[in-house]
Amino acid sequence: MRAVISLRVAVVAAGALARAAALSERLTHALTLAQRPWACGAAPRGLVADVCCDHGYLAAELASLGRRVVAVDIAETPLRNAVRHFADRGVAAEAFLLGDGVAAVARDAALPWCETAIVAGVGARTAARLIDAACDAGAPPRRFVVQPTQQHIAHARDLRSTLWARGYDVAEELWLDDNGARLRRTGRRVLVTLRAERRGDGDDRRPPGEAALLVGAPTASAARRSYVEHHRDWLADIVRGLPEGADARSRSERWLALLDAEARA
């Protein structure tokens, strides 16, 4: 397996497709934020690690745009699927790594520094753990693009808190109401994609407030409103089932008041 996973040359199939693969709107949000220029206006050009790459659709699209990419997954089957997809697209990867996130890239001496890390399609607490591991491995990425699955609001708060504690500011959020026409307004999937940039040394800006940790910065986005309303209703159901005076109930009631205020804004 190692010989396949550690490929550092193009995996090009005869008659490979020249056209770009059609990305879902969800993955397009991650692509858009990964390609954002830096604050100085320069385009990002360093290595991109697509963590939990699955079929490698996003990584292959980045490679087709001229980015140096490494596809990383903890499981062999999705990584083999990524190898095949790169071959079908006729694009090259720096490597296909079997490992647990950016830390696996940092441990590979043959790979350059990971400038941008994309963590999409996993739970918020799993994403937070991967961010912690990347920072502990040394030379943390300049940028994280994170798109967690929708979970309890406490998990989202943990993710944003981890980014702040590890020296990253959330610079941009893209919201997606991915329910579809036949699903209820606050249905099963309302997603946010975060672009987090590493703070410079000596940056002493204030940490985000509690509402921002829970649901991000206020915007006019209808999808964000759906997200806030969904989690407000979910939290209200939880509060009704908690005993009076319990710490969990007091915390949830405090959060519920914040979400009510956000929903009314």
C-alpha contacts under 8 A as a table, 3 or more apart, distances in Angstrom:
res1	aa1	res2	aa2	distance
1	M	4	V	5.38
1	M	5	I	6.19
2	R	5	I	5.07
2	R	6	S	5.85
3	A	6	S	5.64
3	A	7	L	6.62
4	V	7	L	5.73
4	V	80	R	7.98
4	V	96	F	7.72
5	I	79	L	7.39
5	I	80	R	7.67
5	I	95	A	7.16
5	I	96	F	4.77
5	I	97	L	5.41
5	I	98	L	6.33
6	S	95	A	5.47
6	S	96	F	5.37
6	S	97	L	5.95
7	L	10	A	7.89
7	L	11	V	8.00
7	L	93	A	7.87
7	L	94	E	7.41
7	L	95	A	5.26
7	L	96	F	6.15
8	R	93	A	6.55
8	R	94	E	4.89
8	R	95	A	4.82
8	R	96	F	7.72
9	V	92	A	6.43
9	V	93	A	6.80
9	V	94	E	6.74
9	V	95	A	7.69
10	A	87	A	7.80
10	A	90	G	7.75
10	A	91	V	6.33
10	A	92	A	4.00
10	A	93	A	6.25
11	V	83	V	7.08
11	V	84	R	7.97
11	V	86	F	6.43
11	V	87	A	4.87
11	V	90	G	7.01
11	V	91	V	6.97
11	V	92	A	6.01
11	V	93	A	7.81
12	V	16	A	6.75
12	V	86	F	7.20
12	V	87	A	4.41
12	V	88	D	7.02
12	V	89	R	7.63
12	V	90	G	4.70
12	V	91	V	6.53
12	V	92	A	7.40
13	A	16	A	5.24
13	A	87	A	4.99
13	A	88	D	5.98
13	A	90	G	6.33
16	A	87	A	6.79
16	A	88	D	5.01
16	A	89	R	5.55
16	A	90	G	4.95
17	L	20	A	7.88
17	L	88	D	5.89
17	L	89	R	4.89
17	L	90	G	6.28
18	A	89	R	6.37
18	A	90	G	6.94
19	R	89	R	7.57
20	A	61	E	6.79
20	A	64	S	7.38
20	A	89	R	7.49
21	A	57	Y	7.30
21	A	61	E	6.89
21	A	89	R	7.69
23	L	26	R	7.90
23	L	27	L	5.96
23	L	28	T	5.95
23	L	57	Y	7.15
23	L	58	L	7.33
24	S	27	L	5.32
24	S	28	T	6.06
25	E	28	T	4.84
25	E	29	H	6.27
26	R	29	H	5.44
26	R	30	A	6.94
26	R	176	L	7.19
27	L	30	A	5.09
27	L	31	L	6.20
27	L	58	L	6.47
28	T	31	L	4.92
28	T	32	T	6.01
29	H	32	T	5.13
29	H	33	L	6.38
29	H	174	L	6.65
29	H	193	T	6.72
30	A	33	L	5.35
30	A	34	A	6.14
30	A	118	I	7.48
30	A	120	A	7.83
30	A	145	V	6.52
30	A	146	V	7.62
30	A	147	Q	7.25
30	A	193	T	6.50
31	L	34	A	5.14
31	L	35	Q	6.26
31	L	58	L	6.91
31	L	62	L	7.35
32	T	35	Q	5.32
32	T	36	R	6.44
33	L	36	R	5.21
33	L	145	V	6.68
33	L	172	E	7.97
33	L	194	L	7.82
33	L	195	R	6.02
34	A	116	T	7.08
34	A	118	I	7.51
34	A	145	V	6.34
34	A	195	R	7.60
35	Q	43	A	7.36
35	Q	44	P	6.51
36	R	43	A	7.09
36	R	44	P	7.27
37	P	40	C	7.65
37	P	41	G	5.40
37	P	42	A	5.45
37	P	43	A	4.49
37	P	44	P	5.98
38	W	41	G	5.27
38	W	42	A	5.49
38	W	43	A	6.30
38	W	44	P	6.68
39	A	42	A	7.50
45	R	67	R	6.43
45	R	68	R	7.63
46	G	67	R	7.39
46	G	68	R	6.72
46	G	113	W	7.69
46	G	114	C	6.92
46	G	115	E	5.22
46	G	116	T	7.27
47	L	67	R	7.09
47	L	68	R	5.00
47	L	69	V	5.58
47	L	70	V	7.39
47	L	112	P	6.84
47	L	113	W	6.63
47	L	114	C	4.96
47	L	115	E	5.33
47	L	116	T	6.49
48	V	67	R	7.23
48	V	68	R	6.20
48	V	69	V	4.72
48	V	70	V	6.32
48	V	114	C	5.97
48	V	115	E	6.12
48	V	116	T	4.76
48	V	117	A	5.73
48	V	118	I	7.43
49	A	59	A	7.99
49	A	69	V	5.80
49	A	70	V	4.91
49	A	71	A	6.06
49	A	72	V	6.90
49	A	102	V	6.83
49	A	105	V	7.72
49	A	114	C	6.46
49	A	116	T	6.36
49	A	117	A	4.80
49	A	118	I	6.15
50	D	53	C	5.29
50	D	56	G	7.92
50	D	58	L	7.57
50	D	59	A	5.93
50	D	69	V	7.26
50	D	70	V	6.31
50	D	71	A	5.08
50	D	72	V	5.96
50	D	117	A	6.20
50	D	118	I	4.97
50	D	119	V	6.63
51	V	71	A	6.53
51	V	72	V	4.89
51	V	73	D	6.10
51	V	100	D	7.97
51	V	101	G	5.31
51	V	102	V	6.93
51	V	117	A	6.95
51	V	118	I	5.78
51	V	119	V	5.15
51	V	120	A	7.25
52	C	71	A	7.84
52	C	72	V	5.80
52	C	73	D	4.53
52	C	74	I	6.95
52	C	101	G	7.17
52	C	119	V	6.63
52	C	120	A	6.90
52	C	121	G	7.41
52	C	122	V	7.70
53	C	56	G	5.08
53	C	57	Y	7.80
53	C	58	L	7.59
53	C	59	A	7.16
53	C	71	A	5.75
53	C	72	V	5.73
53	C	73	D	5.74
53	C	78	P	7.44
53	C	79	L	7.31
53	C	82	A	7.46
53	C	120	A	7.96
54	D	57	Y	7.88
54	D	73	D	6.86
54	D	78	P	4.72
54	D	79	L	6.45
54	D	81	N	7.39
54	D	82	A	6.71
55	H	78	P	5.55
55	H	79	L	6.85
55	H	81	N	5.12
55	H	82	A	4.46
55	H	85	H	6.85
56	G	59	A	5.13
56	G	60	A	5.89
56	G	71	A	6.76
56	G	79	L	7.64
56	G	81	N	7.31
56	G	82	A	4.38
56	G	83	V	7.69
56	G	85	H	6.64
56	G	86	F	7.36
57	Y	60	A	5.28
57	Y	61	E	6.23
57	Y	82	A	7.41
57	Y	85	H	7.21
58	L	61	E	5.12
58	L	62	L	6.31
59	A	62	L	5.16
59	A	63	A	6.23
59	A	69	V	6.38
59	A	70	V	7.43
59	A	71	A	6.43
60	A	63	A	4.94
60	A	64	S	6.16
60	A	85	H	7.49
60	A	86	F	5.81
60	A	89	R	7.28
60	A	91	V	6.67
60	A	92	A	7.85
60	A	93	A	7.85
61	E	64	S	5.03
61	E	65	L	6.49
62	L	65	L	5.10
62	L	66	G	6.67
62	L	67	R	5.46
62	L	68	R	7.77
62	L	69	V	7.17
63	A	66	G	5.13
63	A	67	R	4.82
63	A	68	R	6.11
63	A	69	V	6.20
63	A	91	V	6.24
63	A	92	A	6.58
63	A	93	A	6.97
64	S	67	R	7.23
64	S	91	V	6.16
68	R	93	A	6.76
68	R	94	E	6.38
69	V	93	A	5.41
69	V	94	E	5.70
69	V	95	A	7.45
70	V	93	A	5.72
70	V	94	E	5.30
70	V	95	A	4.94
70	V	96	F	5.88
70	V	97	L	7.22
71	A	79	L	7.52
71	A	82	A	7.53
71	A	93	A	7.30
71	A	95	A	6.50
71	A	96	F	4.91
71	A	97	L	6.20
72	V	79	L	7.18
72	V	96	F	6.00
72	V	97	L	4.78
72	V	98	L	5.97
72	V	99	G	6.38
72	V	100	D	7.46
72	V	101	G	6.38
73	D	76	E	7.31
73	D	78	P	7.08
73	D	79	L	6.01
73	D	97	L	6.61
73	D	98	L	5.41
73	D	99	G	5.78
73	D	100	D	6.60
73	D	101	G	7.06
74	I	98	L	5.43
74	I	99	G	4.74
74	I	100	D	5.33
74	I	101	G	7.69
75	A	78	P	6.25
75	A	79	L	6.68
75	A	98	L	6.68
75	A	99	G	7.81
76	E	79	L	5.16
76	E	80	R	6.14
76	E	98	L	6.69
77	T	80	R	5.21
77	T	81	N	6.33
78	P	81	N	4.90
78	P	82	A	6.22
79	L	82	A	4.93
79	L	83	V	6.34
79	L	96	F	6.94
79	L	97	L	7.75
79	L	98	L	7.27
80	R	83	V	5.02
80	R	84	R	6.38
81	N	84	R	5.15
81	N	85	H	6.17
82	A	85	H	4.97
82	A	86	F	6.14
83	V	86	F	5.30
83	V	87	A	6.32
83	V	96	F	7.31
84	R	87	A	5.03
84	R	88	D	6.21
85	H	88	D	4.99
85	H	89	R	6.18
86	F	89	R	5.08
86	F	90	G	5.98
86	F	91	V	5.45
86	F	92	A	6.61
86	F	93	A	7.65
87	A	90	G	5.00
87	A	91	V	6.53
87	A	92	A	7.91
93	A	96	F	7.01
94	E	111	L	7.56
97	L	104	A	7.40
97	L	105	V	7.59
98	L	104	A	7.92
99	G	104	A	5.37
100	D	103	A	6.62
100	D	104	A	5.87
100	D	130	L	7.52
101	G	104	A	5.69
101	G	105	V	7.21
101	G	130	L	6.01
101	G	133	A	7.96
101	G	134	A	7.29
102	V	105	V	5.04
102	V	106	A	6.29
102	V	114	C	7.56
102	V	117	A	6.98
102	V	130	L	7.22
102	V	131	I	7.92
102	V	133	A	7.54
102	V	134	A	5.18
103	A	106	A	5.03
103	A	107	R	6.27
103	A	130	L	7.86
103	A	133	A	5.94
103	A	134	A	4.76
103	A	137	A	5.61
104	A	107	R	5.20
104	A	108	D	6.56
105	V	108	D	5.31
105	V	111	L	6.82
105	V	114	C	7.27
106	A	109	A	7.26
106	A	111	L	7.63
106	A	113	W	7.07
106	A	114	C	7.46
106	A	134	A	7.76
106	A	137	A	6.49
106	A	138	G	7.44
106	A	139	A	7.79
107	R	137	A	7.69
108	D	111	L	5.74
109	A	112	P	7.62
113	W	139	A	7.27
113	W	141	P	7.70
114	C	117	A	6.84
114	C	140	P	7.51
114	C	141	P	5.53
114	C	142	R	7.92
115	E	141	P	4.76
115	E	142	R	5.19
115	E	143	R	6.47
116	T	141	P	5.50
116	T	142	R	6.02
116	T	143	R	4.76
116	T	144	F	5.83
116	T	145	V	7.49
117	A	141	P	6.42
117	A	143	R	6.36
117	A	144	F	4.93
117	A	145	V	6.21
118	I	144	F	5.88
118	I	145	V	4.65
118	I	146	V	5.88
119	V	122	V	7.37
119	V	127	A	6.47
119	V	144	F	7.47
119	V	145	V	6.21
119	V	146	V	4.80
119	V	147	Q	6.30
119	V	148	P	7.65
120	A	145	V	7.80
120	A	146	V	5.61
120	A	147	Q	4.44
120	A	148	P	5.79
120	A	149	T	7.81
121	G	147	Q	6.27
121	G	148	P	5.61
121	G	149	T	5.62
122	V	126	T	6.35
122	V	127	A	6.43
122	V	147	Q	7.67
122	V	148	P	5.37
122	V	149	T	5.62
123	G	126	T	5.19
123	G	127	A	6.20
123	G	148	P	5.21
123	G	149	T	5.12
123	G	150	Q	7.34
123	G	151	Q	7.04
123	G	155	H	7.90
124	A	127	A	4.99
124	A	128	A	6.16
124	A	148	P	4.99
124	A	149	T	6.70
124	A	150	Q	7.99
124	A	151	Q	7.40
124	A	155	H	5.50
124	A	156	A	5.62
124	A	158	D	7.41
124	A	159	L	5.61
125	R	128	A	4.87
125	R	129	R	6.17
125	R	155	H	5.73
125	R	156	A	7.57
125	R	158	D	6.62
125	R	159	L	6.12
126	T	129	R	5.06
126	T	130	L	6.29
127	A	130	L	5.09
127	A	131	I	6.24
127	A	146	V	7.41
127	A	148	P	7.01
127	A	159	L	6.94
128	A	131	I	5.06
128	A	132	D	6.21
128	A	158	D	7.15
128	A	159	L	4.99
128	A	162	T	6.01
128	A	163	L	7.50
129	R	132	D	5.07
129	R	133	A	6.20
130	L	133	A	5.05
130	L	134	A	6.10
131	I	134	A	5.09
131	I	135	C	6.29
131	I	162	T	7.65
131	I	163	L	7.46
132	D	135	C	5.28
132	D	136	D	6.14
132	D	162	T	7.44
132	D	166	R	7.34
133	A	136	D	5.01
133	A	137	A	6.11
134	A	137	A	5.22
134	A	138	G	7.01
134	A	140	P	5.85
134	A	141	P	7.76
135	C	138	G	5.57
135	C	139	A	6.96
135	C	140	P	4.83
135	C	141	P	7.93
135	C	166	R	7.19
136	D	140	P	7.90
137	A	140	P	7.34
141	P	144	F	6.84
141	P	198	R	7.67
142	R	197	E	6.13
142	R	198	R	5.33
143	R	195	R	7.10
143	R	196	A	5.67
143	R	197	E	4.71
143	R	198	R	6.15
144	F	194	L	7.78
144	F	195	R	5.97
144	F	196	A	5.12
144	F	197	E	6.63
145	V	193	T	6.95
145	V	194	L	5.54
145	V	195	R	4.71
145	V	196	A	6.33
146	V	193	T	5.66
146	V	194	L	5.12
146	V	195	R	6.71
146	V	196	A	7.94
147	Q	191	L	7.29
147	Q	192	V	6.06
147	Q	193	T	4.39
147	Q	194	L	6.35
148	P	191	L	7.39
148	P	192	V	7.28
148	P	193	T	7.38
149	T	191	L	6.87
150	Q	189	R	6.34
150	Q	190	V	6.75
150	Q	191	L	6.30
151	Q	155	H	6.52
151	Q	156	A	7.31
152	H	155	H	5.67
152	H	156	A	7.11
152	H	231	H	7.48
153	I	156	A	5.18
153	I	157	R	6.33
153	I	214	L	6.26
153	I	215	V	7.92
153	I	231	H	6.58
154	A	157	R	5.01
154	A	158	D	6.25
154	A	214	L	7.23
155	H	158	D	5.04
155	H	159	L	6.40
156	A	159	L	5.14
156	A	160	R	6.40
156	A	213	L	7.48
156	A	214	L	6.24
156	A	215	V	7.71
157	R	160	R	5.28
157	R	161	S	6.00
157	R	213	L	4.98
157	R	214	L	4.84
157	R	215	V	7.83
158	D	161	S	5.05
158	D	162	T	6.05
158	D	213	L	8.00
159	L	162	T	5.13
159	L	163	L	6.35
160	R	163	L	5.13
160	R	164	W	6.33
160	R	170	V	7.96
160	R	213	L	5.63
160	R	214	L	7.89
161	S	164	W	5.19
161	S	165	A	6.08
161	S	213	L	6.63
162	T	165	A	5.06
162	T	166	R	6.00
163	L	166	R	5.21
163	L	167	G	6.43
163	L	168	Y	5.10
163	L	169	D	6.94
163	L	170	V	7.85
163	L	196	A	7.44
164	W	167	G	5.30
164	W	168	Y	5.03
164	W	169	D	6.00
164	W	207	P	7.10
165	A	168	Y	7.35
167	G	198	R	5.69
167	G	199	R	5.59
168	Y	196	A	5.66
168	Y	197	E	5.22
168	Y	198	R	4.29
168	Y	199	R	5.56
169	D	196	A	5.22
169	D	197	E	5.41
169	D	198	R	6.40
169	D	199	R	6.60
170	V	173	E	7.56
170	V	194	L	6.49
170	V	195	R	5.75
170	V	196	A	4.21
170	V	197	E	6.49
171	A	194	L	7.66
171	A	195	R	5.70
171	A	196	A	5.56
171	A	197	E	6.50
172	E	194	L	5.97
172	E	195	R	5.16
172	E	196	A	7.24
173	E	192	V	6.48
173	E	193	T	5.55
173	E	194	L	4.72
173	E	195	R	6.36
173	E	216	G	7.71
174	L	192	V	5.63
174	L	193	T	5.17
174	L	194	L	6.76
175	W	190	V	7.43
175	W	191	L	5.80
175	W	192	V	4.51
175	W	193	T	6.49
175	W	221	S	7.10
175	W	223	A	5.52
175	W	224	R	5.80
176	L	190	V	5.72
176	L	191	L	5.11
176	L	192	V	6.27
176	L	223	A	5.47
176	L	224	R	7.64
177	D	180	G	7.95
177	D	189	R	6.71
177	D	190	V	4.57
177	D	191	L	6.52
177	D	223	A	4.84
177	D	224	R	7.91
177	D	226	S	7.17
177	D	227	Y	7.86
178	D	189	R	5.55
178	D	190	V	5.66
178	D	191	L	7.26
179	N	182	R	7.71
179	N	183	L	5.59
179	N	184	R	7.36
179	N	185	R	7.39
179	N	186	T	7.81
179	N	187	G	5.73
179	N	188	R	6.37
179	N	189	R	5.75
179	N	190	V	7.03
180	G	183	L	5.67
183	L	187	G	5.84
183	L	188	R	7.95
184	R	187	G	4.91
185	R	226	S	7.05
186	T	189	R	7.98
186	T	190	V	7.74
186	T	226	S	5.69
186	T	227	Y	7.19
186	T	229	E	6.99
186	T	230	H	5.09
187	G	190	V	7.52
187	G	230	H	7.59
190	V	223	A	6.87
190	V	224	R	7.91
190	V	226	S	7.10
190	V	227	Y	5.65
191	L	227	Y	7.54
192	V	224	R	7.94
199	R	203	D	6.36
200	G	203	D	5.62
208	P	212	A	5.91
208	P	213	L	6.41
209	G	212	A	5.36
209	G	213	L	6.33
210	E	213	L	5.09
210	E	214	L	6.33
211	A	214	L	5.09
211	A	215	V	6.09
211	A	216	G	6.91
211	A	217	A	8.00
211	A	255	W	7.82
211	A	258	L	6.09
211	A	259	L	7.40
212	A	215	V	5.39
212	A	216	G	4.10
212	A	217	A	5.33
212	A	218	P	7.97
213	L	216	G	5.87
215	V	227	Y	7.91
215	V	228	V	6.71
218	P	262	E	7.65
219	T	224	R	7.39
220	A	224	R	7.83
221	S	224	R	5.24
221	S	225	R	6.52
222	A	225	R	5.02
222	A	226	S	6.32
223	A	226	S	5.03
223	A	227	Y	6.23
224	R	227	Y	4.87
224	R	228	V	6.15
225	R	228	V	5.09
225	R	229	E	6.07
225	R	263	A	6.44
226	S	229	E	5.12
226	S	230	H	5.90
227	Y	230	H	5.14
227	Y	231	H	6.25
228	V	231	H	5.34
228	V	232	R	5.99
228	V	259	L	6.28
228	V	262	E	7.07
228	V	263	A	6.22
229	E	232	R	4.96
229	E	233	D	6.13
229	E	259	L	7.53
229	E	263	A	6.16
230	H	233	D	5.36
230	H	234	W	6.15
231	H	234	W	4.85
231	H	235	L	5.85
231	H	259	L	7.75
232	R	235	L	5.16
232	R	236	A	6.10
232	R	256	L	6.03
232	R	259	L	5.64
232	R	260	D	6.70
233	D	236	A	5.06
233	D	237	D	6.39
234	W	237	D	5.28
234	W	238	I	6.48
235	L	238	I	4.98
235	L	239	V	6.14
235	L	252	S	6.83
235	L	256	L	6.47
236	A	239	V	5.11
236	A	240	R	6.40
236	A	256	L	6.85
237	D	240	R	5.39
237	D	241	G	6.84
238	I	241	G	5.36
238	I	242	L	6.64
238	I	252	S	8.00
239	V	242	L	5.28
239	V	249	R	5.83
239	V	252	S	6.39
239	V	253	E	6.79
242	L	246	A	7.13
242	L	248	A	7.44
242	L	249	R	5.71
243	P	246	A	5.75
243	P	249	R	6.94
244	E	249	R	6.93
245	G	249	R	6.83
245	G	250	S	6.85
246	A	249	R	5.21
246	A	250	S	6.41
247	D	250	S	5.13
247	D	251	R	6.19
248	A	251	R	5.22
248	A	252	S	6.04
249	R	252	S	5.01
249	R	253	E	5.96
250	S	253	E	5.17
250	S	254	R	6.25
251	R	254	R	5.16
251	R	255	W	6.30
252	S	255	W	5.05
252	S	256	L	5.94
253	E	256	L	4.87
253	E	257	A	6.26
254	R	257	A	5.33
254	R	258	L	6.62
255	W	258	L	5.09
255	W	259	L	6.26
256	L	259	L	5.07
256	L	260	D	6.06
257	A	260	D	5.05
257	A	261	A	6.29
258	L	261	A	5.16
258	L	262	E	6.27
259	L	262	E	4.94
259	L	263	A	6.05
260	D	263	A	5.13
260	D	264	R	6.28
261	A	264	R	5.22
261	A	265	A	6.19
262	E	265	A	5.19
